[in-house]
Amino acid sequence: MSENTIEELIQKISDSLVLSRHLFLWIDKFHLCEGVRHWFASTELKIVDLITWEKHKIGMGYRSRRKSEYLMILQKTLSYYRIKRWRQF
């Protein structure tokens, strides 16, 4: 999947995600090291946590073989404008 496709998908998820809800994004070590912040730079999603677990099997790797996987947790945050609108209800 291309970077542009991923960014478009995340934008659509962000648009439809309810406020204060989460997006769980599985990422590999390459993207963990290179960074994925640009995928959701134009959204209201913010990184709130990262979960790492051992999968008990050695995976296929280009330079190294890994036994871990990563889950980035993003949350749709309230902007100042949305907080102001939300408090009106």
PDB file with one MODEL, atoms N, CA, C and O in Angstrom:
MODEL        1
ATOM      1  N   MET A   1       0.849  -1.165   0.000  1.00  0.00           N
ATOM      2  CA  MET A   1       0.000   0.000   0.000  1.00  0.00           C
ATOM      3  C   MET A   1       0.901   1.236   0.000  1.00  0.00           C
ATOM      4  O   MET A   1       1.871   1.297   0.755  1.00  0.00           O
ATOM      5  N   SER A   2       0.587   2.200  -0.827  1.00  0.00           N
ATOM      6  CA  SER A   2       1.431   3.394  -0.931  1.00  0.00           C
ATOM      7  C   SER A   2       1.200   4.329   0.254  1.00  0.00           C
ATOM      8  O   SER A   2       0.178   4.249   0.936  1.00  0.00           O
ATOM      9  N   GLU A   3       2.162   5.211   0.485  1.00  0.00           N
ATOM     10  CA  GLU A   3       2.066   6.190   1.576  1.00  0.00           C
ATOM     11  C   GLU A   3       0.842   7.089   1.370  1.00  0.00           C
ATOM     12  O   GLU A   3       0.139   7.408   2.329  1.00  0.00           O
ATOM     13  N   ASN A   4       0.589   7.495   0.129  1.00  0.00           N
ATOM     14  CA  ASN A   4      -0.568   8.359  -0.151  1.00  0.00           C
ATOM     15  C   ASN A   4      -1.881   7.668   0.185  1.00  0.00           C
ATOM     16  O   ASN A   4      -2.789   8.294   0.732  1.00  0.00           O
ATOM     17  N   THR A   5      -1.988   6.388  -0.135  1.00  0.00           N
ATOM     18  CA  THR A   5      -3.192   5.625   0.171  1.00  0.00           C
ATOM     19  C   THR A   5      -3.396   5.535   1.680  1.00  0.00           C
ATOM     20  O   THR A   5      -4.518   5.680   2.167  1.00  0.00           O
ATOM     21  N   ILE A   6      -2.318   5.296   2.418  1.00  0.00           N
ATOM     22  CA  ILE A   6      -2.399   5.218   3.877  1.00  0.00           C
ATOM     23  C   ILE A   6      -2.848   6.552   4.451  1.00  0.00           C
ATOM     24  O   ILE A   6      -3.716   6.590   5.324  1.00  0.00           O
ATOM     25  N   GLU A   7      -2.267   7.648   3.972  1.00  0.00           N
ATOM     26  CA  GLU A   7      -2.644   8.980   4.458  1.00  0.00           C
ATOM     27  C   GLU A   7      -4.114   9.282   4.166  1.00  0.00           C
ATOM     28  O   GLU A   7      -4.809   9.831   5.022  1.00  0.00           O
ATOM     29  N   GLU A   8      -4.594   8.936   2.982  1.00  0.00           N
ATOM     30  CA  GLU A   8      -6.002   9.158   2.632  1.00  0.00           C
ATOM     31  C   GLU A   8      -6.923   8.341   3.538  1.00  0.00           C
ATOM     32  O   GLU A   8      -7.946   8.842   4.006  1.00  0.00           O
ATOM     33  N   LEU A   9      -6.558   7.095   3.780  1.00  0.00           N
ATOM     34  CA  LEU A   9      -7.356   6.227   4.640  1.00  0.00           C
ATOM     35  C   LEU A   9      -7.417   6.784   6.057  1.00  0.00           C
ATOM     36  O   LEU A   9      -8.494   6.835   6.651  1.00  0.00           O
ATOM     37  N   ILE A  10      -6.283   7.202   6.606  1.00  0.00           N
ATOM     38  CA  ILE A  10      -6.258   7.754   7.956  1.00  0.00           C
ATOM     39  C   ILE A  10      -7.065   9.040   8.033  1.00  0.00           C
ATOM     40  O   ILE A  10      -7.723   9.293   9.042  1.00  0.00           O
ATOM     41  N   GLN A  11      -7.027   9.865   6.975  1.00  0.00           N
ATOM     42  CA  GLN A  11      -7.829  11.097   6.942  1.00  0.00           C
ATOM     43  C   GLN A  11      -9.318  10.754   6.999  1.00  0.00           C
ATOM     44  O   GLN A  11     -10.072  11.398   7.728  1.00  0.00           O
ATOM     45  N   LYS A  12      -9.740   9.758   6.247  1.00  0.00           N
ATOM     46  CA  LYS A  12     -11.147   9.355   6.246  1.00  0.00           C
ATOM     47  C   LYS A  12     -11.568   8.774   7.597  1.00  0.00           C
ATOM     48  O   LYS A  12     -12.678   9.019   8.068  1.00  0.00           O
ATOM     49  N   ILE A  13     -10.679   8.007   8.209  1.00  0.00           N
ATOM     50  CA  ILE A  13     -10.969   7.466   9.543  1.00  0.00           C
ATOM     51  C   ILE A  13     -11.103   8.613  10.535  1.00  0.00           C
ATOM     52  O   ILE A  13     -12.028   8.631  11.348  1.00  0.00           O
ATOM     53  N   SER A  14     -10.192   9.560  10.471  1.00  0.00           N
ATOM     54  CA  SER A  14     -10.232  10.708  11.377  1.00  0.00           C
ATOM     55  C   SER A  14     -11.528  11.498  11.218  1.00  0.00           C
ATOM     56  O   SER A  14     -12.114  11.938  12.208  1.00  0.00           O
ATOM     57  N   ASP A  15     -11.971  11.676   9.988  1.00  0.00           N
ATOM     58  CA  ASP A  15     -13.200  12.428   9.730  1.00  0.00           C
ATOM     59  C   ASP A  15     -14.432  11.739  10.327  1.00  0.00           C
ATOM     60  O   ASP A  15     -15.368  12.404  10.768  1.00  0.00           O
ATOM     61  N   SER A  16     -14.424  10.414  10.336  1.00  0.00           N
ATOM     62  CA  SER A  16     -15.603   9.683  10.808  1.00  0.00           C
ATOM     63  C   SER A  16     -15.494   9.232  12.265  1.00  0.00           C
ATOM     64  O   SER A  16     -16.480   8.771  12.841  1.00  0.00           O
ATOM     65  N   LEU A  17     -14.319   9.359  12.863  1.00  0.00           N
ATOM     66  CA  LEU A  17     -14.117   8.911  14.232  1.00  0.00           C
ATOM     67  C   LEU A  17     -14.769   9.881  15.213  1.00  0.00           C
ATOM     68  O   LEU A  17     -14.633  11.097  15.078  1.00  0.00           O
ATOM     69  N   VAL A  18     -15.467   9.344  16.185  1.00  0.00           N
ATOM     70  CA  VAL A  18     -16.118  10.152  17.211  1.00  0.00           C
ATOM     71  C   VAL A  18     -15.043  10.752  18.118  1.00  0.00           C
ATOM     72  O   VAL A  18     -13.998  10.143  18.350  1.00  0.00           O
ATOM     73  N   LEU A  19     -15.314  11.944  18.621  1.00  0.00           N
ATOM     74  CA  LEU A  19     -14.352  12.614  19.499  1.00  0.00           C
ATOM     75  C   LEU A  19     -13.996  11.754  20.703  1.00  0.00           C
ATOM     76  O   LEU A  19     -14.843  11.047  21.250  1.00  0.00           O
ATOM     77  N   SER A  20     -12.743  11.823  21.106  1.00  0.00           N
ATOM     78  CA  SER A  20     -12.185  11.087  22.240  1.00  0.00           C
ATOM     79  C   SER A  20     -12.118   9.582  22.007  1.00  0.00           C
ATOM     80  O   SER A  20     -11.855   8.833  22.947  1.00  0.00           O
ATOM     81  N   ARG A  21     -12.347   9.123  20.785  1.00  0.00           N
ATOM     82  CA  ARG A  21     -12.213   7.707  20.457  1.00  0.00           C
ATOM     83  C   ARG A  21     -10.828   7.450  19.892  1.00  0.00           C
ATOM     84  O   ARG A  21     -10.087   8.385  19.588  1.00  0.00           O
ATOM     85  N   HIS A  22     -10.483   6.170  19.753  1.00  0.00           N
ATOM     86  CA  HIS A  22      -9.120   5.788  19.407  1.00  0.00           C
ATOM     87  C   HIS A  22      -9.027   5.053  18.075  1.00  0.00           C
ATOM     88  O   HIS A  22      -9.966   4.388  17.639  1.00  0.00           O
ATOM     89  N   LEU A  23      -7.878   5.192  17.453  1.00  0.00           N
ATOM     90  CA  LEU A  23      -7.498   4.422  16.274  1.00  0.00           C
ATOM     91  C   LEU A  23      -6.296   3.585  16.675  1.00  0.00           C
ATOM     92  O   LEU A  23      -5.295   4.126  17.145  1.00  0.00           O
ATOM     93  N   PHE A  24      -6.379   2.280  16.497  1.00  0.00           N
ATOM     94  CA  PHE A  24      -5.271   1.378  16.786  1.00  0.00           C
ATOM     95  C   PHE A  24      -4.602   1.051  15.455  1.00  0.00           C
ATOM     96  O   PHE A  24      -5.227   0.467  14.569  1.00  0.00           O
ATOM     97  N   LEU A  25      -3.341   1.424  15.317  1.00  0.00           N
ATOM     98  CA  LEU A  25      -2.636   1.317  14.051  1.00  0.00           C
ATOM     99  C   LEU A  25      -1.436   0.387  14.196  1.00  0.00           C
ATOM    100  O   LEU A  25      -0.451   0.733  14.847  1.00  0.00           O
ATOM    101  N   TRP A  26      -1.524  -0.795  13.585  1.00  0.00           N
ATOM    102  CA  TRP A  26      -0.403  -1.726  13.618  1.00  0.00           C
ATOM    103  C   TRP A  26       0.678  -1.199  12.699  1.00  0.00           C
ATOM    104  O   TRP A  26       0.404  -0.869  11.545  1.00  0.00           O
ATOM    105  N   ILE A  27       1.911  -1.115  13.197  1.00  0.00           N
ATOM    106  CA  ILE A  27       3.031  -0.648  12.382  1.00  0.00           C
ATOM    107  C   ILE A  27       4.197  -1.610  12.534  1.00  0.00           C
ATOM    108  O   ILE A  27       4.317  -2.309  13.540  1.00  0.00           O
ATOM    109  N   ASP A  28       5.045  -1.635  11.534  1.00  0.00           N
ATOM    110  CA  ASP A  28       6.231  -2.473  11.604  1.00  0.00           C
ATOM    111  C   ASP A  28       7.412  -1.643  12.108  1.00  0.00           C
ATOM    112  O   ASP A  28       7.298  -0.431  12.286  1.00  0.00           O
ATOM    113  N   LYS A  29       8.548  -2.311  12.335  1.00  0.00           N
ATOM    114  CA  LYS A  29       9.706  -1.631  12.899  1.00  0.00           C
ATOM    115  C   LYS A  29      10.237  -0.548  11.963  1.00  0.00           C
ATOM    116  O   LYS A  29      10.710   0.488  12.431  1.00  0.00           O
ATOM    117  N   PHE A  30      10.169  -0.764  10.668  1.00  0.00           N
ATOM    118  CA  PHE A  30      10.634   0.246   9.719  1.00  0.00           C
ATOM    119  C   PHE A  30       9.881   1.554   9.926  1.00  0.00           C
ATOM    120  O   PHE A  30      10.497   2.614  10.039  1.00  0.00           O
ATOM    121  N   HIS A  31       8.564   1.487   9.975  1.00  0.00           N
ATOM    122  CA  HIS A  31       7.769   2.700  10.152  1.00  0.00           C
ATOM    123  C   HIS A  31       7.905   3.268  11.562  1.00  0.00           C
ATOM    124  O   HIS A  31       7.820   4.481  11.756  1.00  0.00           O
ATOM    125  N   LEU A  32       8.113   2.404  12.533  1.00  0.00           N
ATOM    126  CA  LEU A  32       8.346   2.882  13.891  1.00  0.00           C
ATOM    127  C   LEU A  32       9.615   3.731  13.948  1.00  0.00           C
ATOM    128  O   LEU A  32       9.646   4.768  14.611  1.00  0.00           O
ATOM    129  N   CYS A  33      10.645   3.291  13.259  1.00  0.00           N
ATOM    130  CA  CYS A  33      11.926   4.020  13.248  1.00  0.00           C
ATOM    131  C   CYS A  33      11.889   5.239  12.333  1.00  0.00           C
ATOM    132  O   CYS A  33      12.417   6.292  12.688  1.00  0.00           O
ATOM    133  N   GLU A  34      11.279   5.111  11.175  1.00  0.00           N
ATOM    134  CA  GLU A  34      11.244   6.207  10.195  1.00  0.00           C
ATOM    135  C   GLU A  34      10.236   7.285  10.556  1.00  0.00           C
ATOM    136  O   GLU A  34      10.407   8.449  10.194  1.00  0.00           O
ATOM    137  N   GLY A  35       9.213   6.909  11.250  1.00  0.00           N
ATOM    138  CA  GLY A  35       8.182   7.859  11.646  1.00  0.00           C
ATOM    139  C   GLY A  35       6.981   7.813  10.733  1.00  0.00           C
ATOM    140  O   GLY A  35       7.106   7.630   9.522  1.00  0.00           O
ATOM    141  N   VAL A  36       5.820   7.979  11.325  1.00  0.00           N
ATOM    142  CA  VAL A  36       4.566   7.956  10.577  1.00  0.00           C
ATOM    143  C   VAL A  36       3.731   9.202  10.861  1.00  0.00           C
ATOM    144  O   VAL A  36       2.584   9.290  10.424  1.00  0.00           O
ATOM    145  N   ARG A  37       4.283  10.143  11.574  1.00  0.00           N
ATOM    146  CA  ARG A  37       3.533  11.342  11.982  1.00  0.00           C
ATOM    147  C   ARG A  37       2.916  12.065  10.782  1.00  0.00           C
ATOM    148  O   ARG A  37       1.822  12.617  10.893  1.00  0.00           O
ATOM    149  N   HIS A  38       3.604  12.067   9.643  1.00  0.00           N
ATOM    150  CA  HIS A  38       3.076  12.757   8.462  1.00  0.00           C
ATOM    151  C   HIS A  38       1.793  12.106   7.944  1.00  0.00           C
ATOM    152  O   HIS A  38       1.036  12.753   7.220  1.00  0.00           O
ATOM    153  N   TRP A  39       1.528  10.840   8.296  1.00  0.00           N
ATOM    154  CA  TRP A  39       0.307  10.175   7.857  1.00  0.00           C
ATOM    155  C   TRP A  39      -0.926  10.847   8.437  1.00  0.00           C
ATOM    156  O   TRP A  39      -1.977  10.867   7.798  1.00  0.00           O
ATOM    157  N   PHE A  40      -0.811  11.398   9.639  1.00  0.00           N
ATOM    158  CA  PHE A  40      -1.974  12.004  10.283  1.00  0.00           C
ATOM    159  C   PHE A  40      -1.734  13.453  10.698  1.00  0.00           C
ATOM    160  O   PHE A  40      -2.378  13.950  11.622  1.00  0.00           O
ATOM    161  N   ALA A  41      -0.817  14.126  10.023  1.00  0.00           N
ATOM    162  CA  ALA A  41      -0.505  15.528  10.328  1.00  0.00           C
ATOM    163  C   ALA A  41      -1.696  16.447  10.082  1.00  0.00           C
ATOM    164  O   ALA A  41      -1.866  17.435  10.797  1.00  0.00           O
ATOM    165  N   SER A  42      -2.519  16.143   9.087  1.00  0.00           N
ATOM    166  CA  SER A  42      -3.656  17.012   8.758  1.00  0.00           C
ATOM    167  C   SER A  42      -4.949  16.568   9.443  1.00  0.00           C
ATOM    168  O   SER A  42      -6.035  17.006   9.063  1.00  0.00           O
ATOM    169  N   THR A  43      -4.839  15.702  10.448  1.00  0.00           N
ATOM    170  CA  THR A  43      -6.018  15.227  11.176  1.00  0.00           C
ATOM    171  C   THR A  43      -5.982  15.739  12.614  1.00  0.00           C
ATOM    172  O   THR A  43      -5.051  16.436  13.019  1.00  0.00           O
ATOM    173  N   GLU A  44      -6.997  15.385  13.359  1.00  0.00           N
ATOM    174  CA  GLU A  44      -7.045  15.730  14.777  1.00  0.00           C
ATOM    175  C   GLU A  44      -6.550  14.567  15.642  1.00  0.00           C
ATOM    176  O   GLU A  44      -6.765  14.555  16.854  1.00  0.00           O
ATOM    177  N   LEU A  45      -5.888  13.595  15.016  1.00  0.00           N
ATOM    178  CA  LEU A  45      -5.391  12.436  15.748  1.00  0.00           C
ATOM    179  C   LEU A  45      -4.018  12.735  16.357  1.00  0.00           C
ATOM    180  O   LEU A  45      -3.148  13.316  15.709  1.00  0.00           O
ATOM    181  N   LYS A  46      -3.847  12.328  17.605  1.00  0.00           N
ATOM    182  CA  LYS A  46      -2.580  12.507  18.319  1.00  0.00           C
ATOM    183  C   LYS A  46      -2.133  11.160  18.878  1.00  0.00           C
ATOM    184  O   LYS A  46      -2.963  10.358  19.307  1.00  0.00           O
ATOM    185  N   ILE A  47      -0.833  10.911  18.875  1.00  0.00           N
ATOM    186  CA  ILE A  47      -0.296   9.675  19.448  1.00  0.00           C
ATOM    187  C   ILE A  47      -0.469   9.737  20.958  1.00  0.00           C
ATOM    188  O   ILE A  47      -0.054  10.705  21.596  1.00  0.00           O
ATOM    189  N   VAL A  48      -1.086   8.699  21.534  1.00  0.00           N
ATOM    190  CA  VAL A  48      -1.268   8.662  22.978  1.00  0.00           C
ATOM    191  C   VAL A  48      -0.575   7.469  23.638  1.00  0.00           C
ATOM    192  O   VAL A  48      -0.359   7.478  24.850  1.00  0.00           O
ATOM    193  N   ASP A  49      -0.221   6.442  22.856  1.00  0.00           N
ATOM    194  CA  ASP A  49       0.432   5.285  23.462  1.00  0.00           C
ATOM    195  C   ASP A  49       1.025   4.384  22.382  1.00  0.00           C
ATOM    196  O   ASP A  49       0.721   4.527  21.197  1.00  0.00           O
ATOM    197  N   LEU A  50       1.866   3.467  22.808  1.00  0.00           N
ATOM    198  CA  LEU A  50       2.447   2.451  21.928  1.00  0.00           C
ATOM    199  C   LEU A  50       2.504   1.157  22.717  1.00  0.00           C
ATOM    200  O   LEU A  50       3.052   1.115  23.818  1.00  0.00           O
ATOM    201  N   ILE A  51       1.936   0.101  22.152  1.00  0.00           N
ATOM    202  CA  ILE A  51       1.971  -1.213  22.785  1.00  0.00           C
ATOM    203  C   ILE A  51       2.915  -2.099  21.976  1.00  0.00           C
ATOM    204  O   ILE A  51       2.834  -2.157  20.749  1.00  0.00           O
ATOM    205  N   THR A  52       3.800  -2.777  22.673  1.00  0.00           N
ATOM    206  CA  THR A  52       4.740  -3.706  22.040  1.00  0.00           C
ATOM    207  C   THR A  52       4.547  -5.076  22.683  1.00  0.00           C
ATOM    208  O   THR A  52       4.402  -5.181  23.901  1.00  0.00           O
ATOM    209  N   TRP A  53       4.546  -6.114  21.868  1.00  0.00           N
ATOM    210  CA  TRP A  53       4.422  -7.451  22.424  1.00  0.00           C
ATOM    211  C   TRP A  53       5.325  -8.415  21.685  1.00  0.00           C
ATOM    212  O   TRP A  53       5.687  -8.204  20.528  1.00  0.00           O
ATOM    213  N   GLU A  54       5.677  -9.476  22.385  1.00  0.00           N
ATOM    214  CA  GLU A  54       6.488 -10.531  21.795  1.00  0.00           C
ATOM    215  C   GLU A  54       5.552 -11.551  21.175  1.00  0.00           C
ATOM    216  O   GLU A  54       4.599 -11.999  21.812  1.00  0.00           O
ATOM    217  N   LYS A  55       5.829 -11.919  19.922  1.00  0.00           N
ATOM    218  CA  LYS A  55       4.937 -12.856  19.235  1.00  0.00           C
ATOM    219  C   LYS A  55       5.418 -14.304  19.309  1.00  0.00           C
ATOM    220  O   LYS A  55       4.803 -15.184  18.707  1.00  0.00           O
ATOM    221  N   HIS A  56       6.491 -14.561  20.026  1.00  0.00           N
ATOM    222  CA  HIS A  56       7.013 -15.902  20.307  1.00  0.00           C
ATOM    223  C   HIS A  56       7.518 -16.663  19.080  1.00  0.00           C
ATOM    224  O   HIS A  56       7.882 -17.834  19.179  1.00  0.00           O
ATOM    225  N   LYS A  57       7.538 -16.003  17.941  1.00  0.00           N
ATOM    226  CA  LYS A  57       8.121 -16.604  16.744  1.00  0.00           C
ATOM    227  C   LYS A  57       9.018 -15.563  16.101  1.00  0.00           C
ATOM    228  O   LYS A  57       8.687 -14.377  16.087  1.00  0.00           O
ATOM    229  N   ILE A  58      10.131 -15.992  15.579  1.00  0.00           N
ATOM    230  CA  ILE A  58      11.018 -15.063  14.894  1.00  0.00           C
ATOM    231  C   ILE A  58      10.424 -14.775  13.521  1.00  0.00           C
ATOM    232  O   ILE A  58      10.090 -15.694  12.773  1.00  0.00           O
ATOM    233  N   GLY A  59      10.297 -13.503  13.199  1.00  0.00           N
ATOM    234  CA  GLY A  59       9.715 -13.103  11.929  1.00  0.00           C
ATOM    235  C   GLY A  59      10.754 -13.010  10.833  1.00  0.00           C
ATOM    236  O   GLY A  59      11.947 -13.214  11.059  1.00  0.00           O
ATOM    237  N   MET A  60      10.282 -12.702   9.657  1.00  0.00           N
ATOM    238  CA  MET A  60      11.167 -12.490   8.524  1.00  0.00           C
ATOM    239  C   MET A  60      11.644 -11.044   8.573  1.00  0.00           C
ATOM    240  O   MET A  60      10.843 -10.132   8.774  1.00  0.00           O
ATOM    241  N   GLY A  61      12.910 -10.835   8.395  1.00  0.00           N
ATOM    242  CA  GLY A  61      13.445  -9.484   8.441  1.00  0.00           C
ATOM    243  C   GLY A  61      14.483  -9.283   7.359  1.00  0.00           C
ATOM    244  O   GLY A  61      15.123 -10.236   6.915  1.00  0.00           O
ATOM    245  N   TYR A  62      14.647  -8.053   6.940  1.00  0.00           N
ATOM    246  CA  TYR A  62      15.627  -7.729   5.909  1.00  0.00           C
ATOM    247  C   TYR A  62      17.032  -7.721   6.492  1.00  0.00           C
ATOM    248  O   TYR A  62      17.928  -8.390   5.978  1.00  0.00           O
ATOM    249  N   ARG A  63      17.221  -6.958   7.570  1.00  0.00           N
ATOM    250  CA  ARG A  63      18.539  -6.894   8.212  1.00  0.00           C
ATOM    251  C   ARG A  63      18.587  -7.703   9.494  1.00  0.00           C
ATOM    252  O   ARG A  63      19.619  -8.271   9.852  1.00  0.00           O
ATOM    253  N   SER A  64      17.479  -7.743  10.162  1.00  0.00           N
ATOM    254  CA  SER A  64      17.405  -8.499  11.414  1.00  0.00           C
ATOM    255  C   SER A  64      16.037  -9.177  11.500  1.00  0.00           C
ATOM    256  O   SER A  64      15.066  -8.739  10.883  1.00  0.00           O
ATOM    257  N   ARG A  65      15.988 -10.233  12.264  1.00  0.00           N
ATOM    258  CA  ARG A  65      14.733 -10.960  12.437  1.00  0.00           C
ATOM    259  C   ARG A  65      14.171 -10.595  13.797  1.00  0.00           C
ATOM    260  O   ARG A  65      14.868 -10.701  14.806  1.00  0.00           O
ATOM    261  N   ARG A  66      12.933 -10.170  13.835  1.00  0.00           N
ATOM    262  CA  ARG A  66      12.342  -9.654  15.058  1.00  0.00           C
ATOM    263  C   ARG A  66      11.271 -10.585  15.614  1.00  0.00           C
ATOM    264  O   ARG A  66      10.646 -11.360  14.890  1.00  0.00           O
ATOM    265  N   LYS A  67      11.083 -10.476  16.933  1.00  0.00           N
ATOM    266  CA  LYS A  67      10.041 -11.248  17.609  1.00  0.00           C
ATOM    267  C   LYS A  67       8.975 -10.339  18.212  1.00  0.00           C
ATOM    268  O   LYS A  67       8.140 -10.794  18.993  1.00  0.00           O
ATOM    269  N   SER A  68       9.002  -9.066  17.854  1.00  0.00           N
ATOM    270  CA  SER A  68       8.054  -8.108  18.434  1.00  0.00           C
ATOM    271  C   SER A  68       7.165  -7.493  17.363  1.00  0.00           C
ATOM    272  O   SER A  68       7.520  -7.434  16.186  1.00  0.00           O
ATOM    273  N   GLU A  69       6.000  -7.037  17.809  1.00  0.00           N
ATOM    274  CA  GLU A  69       5.100  -6.272  16.954  1.00  0.00           C
ATOM    275  C   GLU A  69       4.685  -5.028  17.723  1.00  0.00           C
ATOM    276  O   GLU A  69       4.793  -4.975  18.948  1.00  0.00           O
ATOM    277  N   TYR A  70       4.207  -4.025  16.987  1.00  0.00           N
ATOM    278  CA  TYR A  70       3.931  -2.718  17.580  1.00  0.00           C
ATOM    279  C   TYR A  70       2.541  -2.241  17.204  1.00  0.00           C
ATOM    280  O   TYR A  70       2.097  -2.407  16.067  1.00  0.00           O
ATOM    281  N   LEU A  71       1.865  -1.649  18.169  1.00  0.00           N
ATOM    282  CA  LEU A  71       0.535  -1.102  17.956  1.00  0.00           C
ATOM    283  C   LEU A  71       0.544   0.343  18.451  1.00  0.00           C
ATOM    284  O   LEU A  71       0.657   0.595  19.651  1.00  0.00           O
ATOM    285  N   MET A  72       0.423   1.285  17.524  1.00  0.00           N
ATOM    286  CA  MET A  72       0.387   2.697  17.876  1.00  0.00           C
ATOM    287  C   MET A  72      -1.064   3.078  18.141  1.00  0.00           C
ATOM    288  O   MET A  72      -1.956   2.737  17.365  1.00  0.00           O
ATOM    289  N   ILE A  73      -1.290   3.782  19.232  1.00  0.00           N
ATOM    290  CA  ILE A  73      -2.642   4.183  19.598  1.00  0.00           C
ATOM    291  C   ILE A  73      -2.758   5.688  19.440  1.00  0.00           C
ATOM    292  O   ILE A  73      -2.008   6.458  20.041  1.00  0.00           O
ATOM    293  N   LEU A  74      -3.724   6.089  18.609  1.00  0.00           N
ATOM    294  CA  LEU A  74      -3.977   7.504  18.346  1.00  0.00           C
ATOM    295  C   LEU A  74      -5.362   7.847  18.874  1.00  0.00           C
ATOM    296  O   LEU A  74      -6.258   7.002  18.882  1.00  0.00           O
ATOM    297  N   GLN A  75      -5.534   9.084  19.314  1.00  0.00           N
ATOM    298  CA  GLN A  75      -6.828   9.519  19.823  1.00  0.00           C
ATOM    299  C   GLN A  75      -7.250  10.783  19.104  1.00  0.00           C
ATOM    300  O   GLN A  75      -6.442  11.679  18.859  1.00  0.00           O
ATOM    301  N   LYS A  76      -8.532  10.841  18.769  1.00  0.00           N
ATOM    302  CA  LYS A  76      -9.068  12.052  18.171  1.00  0.00           C
ATOM    303  C   LYS A  76      -9.285  13.059  19.297  1.00  0.00           C
ATOM    304  O   LYS A  76     -10.083  12.829  20.206  1.00  0.00           O
ATOM    305  N   THR A  77      -8.577  14.160  19.226  1.00  0.00           N
ATOM    306  CA  THR A  77      -8.610  15.138  20.298  1.00  0.00           C
ATOM    307  C   THR A  77      -9.571  16.269  19.980  1.00  0.00           C
ATOM    308  O   THR A  77      -9.971  16.470  18.833  1.00  0.00           O
ATOM    309  N   LEU A  78      -9.919  16.984  20.997  1.00  0.00           N
ATOM    310  CA  LEU A  78     -10.790  18.141  20.842  1.00  0.00           C
ATOM    311  C   LEU A  78      -9.951  19.387  20.572  1.00  0.00           C
ATOM    312  O   LEU A  78      -9.069  19.730  21.360  1.00  0.00           O
ATOM    313  N   SER A  79     -10.222  20.051  19.475  1.00  0.00           N
ATOM    314  CA  SER A  79      -9.560  21.321  19.211  1.00  0.00           C
ATOM    315  C   SER A  79     -10.263  22.406  20.010  1.00  0.00           C
ATOM    316  O   SER A  79     -11.351  22.175  20.539  1.00  0.00           O
ATOM    317  N   TYR A  80      -9.663  23.576  20.105  1.00  0.00           N
ATOM    318  CA  TYR A  80     -10.264  24.689  20.846  1.00  0.00           C
ATOM    319  C   TYR A  80     -11.651  25.001  20.303  1.00  0.00           C
ATOM    320  O   TYR A  80     -12.585  25.215  21.076  1.00  0.00           O
ATOM    321  N   TYR A  81     -11.795  25.030  18.989  1.00  0.00           N
ATOM    322  CA  TYR A  81     -13.086  25.319  18.359  1.00  0.00           C
ATOM    323  C   TYR A  81     -14.122  24.260  18.726  1.00  0.00           C
ATOM    324  O   TYR A  81     -15.263  24.588  19.049  1.00  0.00           O
ATOM    325  N   ARG A  82     -13.724  23.003  18.678  1.00  0.00           N
ATOM    326  CA  ARG A  82     -14.665  21.922  18.993  1.00  0.00           C
ATOM    327  C   ARG A  82     -15.061  21.940  20.463  1.00  0.00           C
ATOM    328  O   ARG A  82     -16.212  21.657  20.793  1.00  0.00           O
ATOM    329  N   ILE A  83     -14.130  22.266  21.346  1.00  0.00           N
ATOM    330  CA  ILE A  83     -14.453  22.353  22.766  1.00  0.00           C
ATOM    331  C   ILE A  83     -15.504  23.434  22.980  1.00  0.00           C
ATOM    332  O   ILE A  83     -16.469  23.238  23.718  1.00  0.00           O
ATOM    333  N   LYS A  84     -15.312  24.561  22.337  1.00  0.00           N
ATOM    334  CA  LYS A  84     -16.241  25.673  22.462  1.00  0.00           C
ATOM    335  C   LYS A  84     -17.636  25.280  21.959  1.00  0.00           C
ATOM    336  O   LYS A  84     -18.641  25.585  22.601  1.00  0.00           O
ATOM    337  N   ARG A  85     -17.687  24.603  20.809  1.00  0.00           N
ATOM    338  CA  ARG A  85     -18.973  24.136  20.254  1.00  0.00           C
ATOM    339  C   ARG A  85     -19.600  23.060  21.123  1.00  0.00           C
ATOM    340  O   ARG A  85     -20.811  23.056  21.343  1.00  0.00           O
ATOM    341  N   TRP A  86     -18.764  22.141  21.621  1.00  0.00           N
ATOM    342  CA  TRP A  86     -19.227  21.014  22.416  1.00  0.00           C
ATOM    343  C   TRP A  86     -19.862  21.514  23.716  1.00  0.00           C
ATOM    344  O   TRP A  86     -20.862  20.950  24.160  1.00  0.00           O
ATOM    345  N   ARG A  87     -19.313  22.543  24.324  1.00  0.00           N
ATOM    346  CA  ARG A  87     -19.834  23.071  25.589  1.00  0.00           C
ATOM    347  C   ARG A  87     -21.168  23.785  25.410  1.00  0.00           C
ATOM    348  O   ARG A  87     -21.875  24.015  26.391  1.00  0.00           O
ATOM    349  N   GLN A  88     -21.521  24.135  24.192  1.00  0.00           N
ATOM    350  CA  GLN A  88     -22.791  24.802  23.955  1.00  0.00           C
ATOM    351  C   GLN A  88     -23.978  23.848  24.117  1.00  0.00           C
ATOM    352  O   GLN A  88     -25.105  24.295  24.332  1.00  0.00           O
ATOM    353  N   PHE A  89     -23.735  22.552  24.016  1.00  0.00           N
ATOM    354  CA  PHE A  89     -24.832  21.580  24.085  1.00  0.00           C
ATOM    355  C   PHE A  89     -25.177  21.213  25.495  1.00  0.00           C
ATOM    356  O   PHE A  89     -26.078  20.405  25.719  1.00  0.00           O
TER     357      PHE A  89
ENDMDL
END
